[in-house]
Amino acid sequence: MTRDLDTTAAPPVSATTPGPRRRGLGRLAVVAAIAGPGLVAANAGNDAAGIATYASAGSQFTYGTLFFMVLVTIALVMVQEMAVRLGAHTGKGLGALIREQFSLRLTALAVFCLLLANTGLVVSEFAGIGAAFELIGVPKWAVIPPAAILLWSLVLFGSYRWAERIFLIMSLAFFAYPIAMILGHPHWDEVGKHLVVPHMEPSKSFILLAVALIGTTVSPYMQFYAAAGVVDRGAKPEDYKLIRADAILGAVFACVISLTIIIATAAAIGGSGPLNSAAQAAEALKPVAGQNAELLFALGLIGASALAGAVVPLSASYAIGEAAGVERSVSRSFRDAPLFLGLFTAQIVLGATVAMTPVDVIQLLIGTQVLQGLISPIVLVYLLVLTNRRSLLGKAANSPRYRIAATTVVVGVAGMSTILLVQTVLGWFGLG
C-alpha cells in the first residue's frame, strides 16, 4: 500500500561449507525476512488476557487442556493462513472485502462484533500493564498514562515497517515462559499423555475456559490485523510464499508459548483452582527466579500487554477504515488518514482511562476472552466464505479438502460457543 515488501533473504552462501556461525546467521536472516504481520498478530494473542487465561487453565485443570490447545493450534494456523492469503492475493484487508462482497447490514454486523470484542480487550491490555508494574511496587497511575503515550507515538510517528520491527522485539518477552516450563520440572509423562489423548469435562467451568482459550488464541482482531498488515506492508501475490510462512510460523510459535504457560503454571500451582490476581499467577515462575518470580512475570506481562495494546486498536481502525473506504495506513500522517488514526487514538485514550479505575484485572482479562470466543465464529464465517469464492481469489481459493477442514474449524468453534451460551441461559433459570 505504501511500501514494498522487504523480501531480502539470507546472503548467498559461498561454495565452501559454511561454519556453524555462518549457518546460524543465515537462519536468523531467513527468519527476519519472513517475520511480519502473521507473527505479530499471533503473538498479540498472547497478551495480558491470554496469559491470564492460559495460567488459569494450568491452575484449574493442570495439564487437562493441552490436547484441546493442540486442536486450537491447528485452527489458528488455518485461520491466519486464510487471512493473509486474502490480503496478499487481493491487495485488500478483511474489512474492505466484507464491504465489497456482502451487504451493508452484514458489513455493519462484522464491524460491530469487532468493536464489541476489542473495547474490553483494549482496556484489559492497559490493565495488564498496570498490574505488571504493581507486582514490582509501582502504582498503575504512574505507568499507564506514559505507556499509552508511548504506544500512541509509536504508531502516529512511525512507518509500518518501523512499527512492525518494534512489535517483533516486544515478542521476545515471551521467552520467559518456556524457561519457566523447563525449570519448573513438570511431569513430562503427564504432559506427553495430555498432548495426544483427548480430555474434556462436562462442567461449566471447563467449557467456559475452553471458549476463553479459543477466544484468546483465535481472536477476531487477529484476522483483521493480519490481512491489513499484509496490505500495509505492500505485499503482492508473488510474495505469498513468504507471507504464508510468516502466518504459519507466527501461529505455531504463539501456540507453543501458550502451551508453555499452561505447563509452567500447572507444574507450580496446578489444581489450586481459578486465579484471583496477577501475583497469584506469578507463582508459576518461582521455579525459575525464586523470589524474583514476580519481576520475571511482570516483564513478560509488560511486553505482552504493550504489543497487544498497539495491535488490538490498530485492527479495529483498519477494519473501520476499510469498511468506510478511507485511507488507512500506519505510514500515513494524521492529516492523510484522520479516521484511521483518530479511531486508534480514541481507543488508546478509552482503554487507558478505564484501566485506571479499580477493576478486577483477572476477571476482566478472562471475561474479554470469553467474549472473543463467542464472537469468533461470526468473523470466521466471513473469512471462510471469502476464501471459498473463486470469483475473488481464483486458483488461490480454498481447495475442496481445505474447505472441509476450514468448515470443521468454524463449526467446532461455533459449537463450543453455543454450548457456553446454553449453559449460561440455563444457569439464569437455575437449571445449569
C-alpha positions, 0 to 999 in steps of 0.5 A, a space after each residue: 500500500 505504501 511500501 514494498 515488501 522487504 523480501 531480502 533473504 539470507 546472503 548467498 552462501 559461498 561454495 565452501 561449507 559454511 561454519 556453524 556461525 555462518 549457518 546460524 546467521 543465515 537462519 536468523 536472516 531467513 527468519 527476519 525476512 519472513 517475520 511480519 504481520 502473521 507473527 505479530 498478530 499471533 503473538 498479540 494473542 498472547 497478551 495480558 488476557 491470554 496469559 491470564 487465561 492460559 495460567 488459569 487453565 494450568 491452575 484449574 485443570 493442570 495439564 487437562 487442556 493441552 490436547 484441546 490447545 493442540 486442536 486450537 493450534 491447528 485452527 489458528 494456523 488455518 485461520 491466519 493462513 486464510 487471512 493473509 492469503 486474502 490480503 496478499 492475493 487481493 491487495 485488500 484487508 478483511 474489512 474492505 472485502 466484507 464491504 465489497 462482497 456482502 451487504 451493508 447490514 452484514 458489513 455493519 454486523 462484522 464491524 460491530 462484533 469487532 468493536 464489541 470484542 476489542 473495547 474490553 480487550 483494549 482496556 484489559 491490555 492497559 490493565 495488564 500493564 498496570 498490574 505488571 508494574 504493581 507486582 514490582 511496587 509501582 502504582 498503575 497511575 504512574 505507568 499507564 498514562 506514559 505507556 499509552 503515550 508511548 504506544 500512541 507515538 509509536 504508531 502516529 510517528 512511525 512507518 509500518 515497517 518501523 512499527 512492525 520491527 518494534 512489535 517483533 522485539 516486544 515478542 521476545 518477552 515471551 521467552 520467559 515462559 518456556 524457561 519457566 516450563 523447563 525449570 519448573 520440572 513438570 511431569 513430562 509423562 503427564 504432559 506427553 499423555 495430555 498432548 495426544 489423548 483427548 480430555 474434556 469435562 462436562 462442567 461449566 467451568 471447563 467449557 467456559 475456559 475452553 471458549 476463553 482459550 479459543 477466544 484468546 488464541 483465535 481472536 477476531 482482531 487477529 484476522 483483521 490485523 493480519 490481512 491489513 498488515 499484509 496490505 500495509 506492508 505492500 505485499 503482492 501475490 508473488 510474495 505469498 510464499 513468504 507471507 504464508 510462512 510468516 502466518 504459519 510460523 507466527 501461529 505455531 510459535 504463539 501456540 507453543 508459548 501458550 502451551 508453555 504457560 499452561 505447563 509452567 503454571 500447572 507444574 507450580 500451582 496446578 489444581 489450586 483452582 481459578 486465579 484471583 490476581 496477577 501475583 497469584 499467577 506469578 507463582 508459576 515462575 518461582 521455579 525459575 527466579 525464586 523470589 524474583 518470580 514476580 519481576 520475571 512475570 511482570 516483564 513478560 506481562 509488560 511486553 505482552 500487554 504493550 504489543 497487544 495494546 498497539 495491535 488490538 486498536 490498530 485492527 479495529 481502525 483498519 477494519 473501520 477504515 476499510 469498511 468506510 473506504 478511507 485511507 488507512 495506513 500506519 505510514 500515513 500522517 494524521 492529516 492523510 488518514 484522520 479516521 484511521 488514526 483518530 479511531 486508534 487514538 480514541 481507543 488508546 485514550 478509552 482503554 487507558 482511562 478505564 484501566 485506571 479505575 479499580 477493576 478486577 484485572 483477572 476477571 476482566 482479562 478472562 471475561 474479554 476472552 470469553 467474549 472473543 470466543 463467542 464472537 469468533 465464529 461470526 468473523 470466521 464465517 466471513 473469512 471462510 466464505 471469502 476464501 471459498 469464492 473463486 470469483 475473488 481469489 481464483 486458483 488461490 481459493 480454498 481447495 475442496 479438502 481445505 474447505 472441509 477442514 476450514 468448515 470443521 474449524 468454524 463449526 467446532 468453534 461455533 459449537 463450543 460457543 453455543 454450548 457456553 451460551 446454553 449453559 449460561 441461559 440455563 444457569 439464569 433459570 437455575 437449571 445449569 
